């Protein structure tokens, strides 16, 4: 299974699969995947230090 880490700024918020992180945060898995998209990153450029980022962990 692919594991991810969710960060808000430089602080790690959650770690696990997309589904596990979504359950932890109370949102849909598609919302968690959106945090990794270029569209989200473009929308939140001015808030780089405070935005959520989904990072895939190495195997």
C-alpha positions, 0 to 999 in steps of 0.5 A: 500500500502507498503511504502518505504524509499530510503536512500543514506548513512544516508540521506533520498532521497525519500519516497513512494511506489516503483512506486512513488520512481521510478518515482521520480528518473527516473528509473524502479520500478525493479531498486528500488527493486534491491536496497533492494536485497542481490546481490546489498548489496554484490556488494556495501559492500565497499561503505556502507556509500554511497550506496542506500538502500531501507527500508520498512516502518512499517504499 
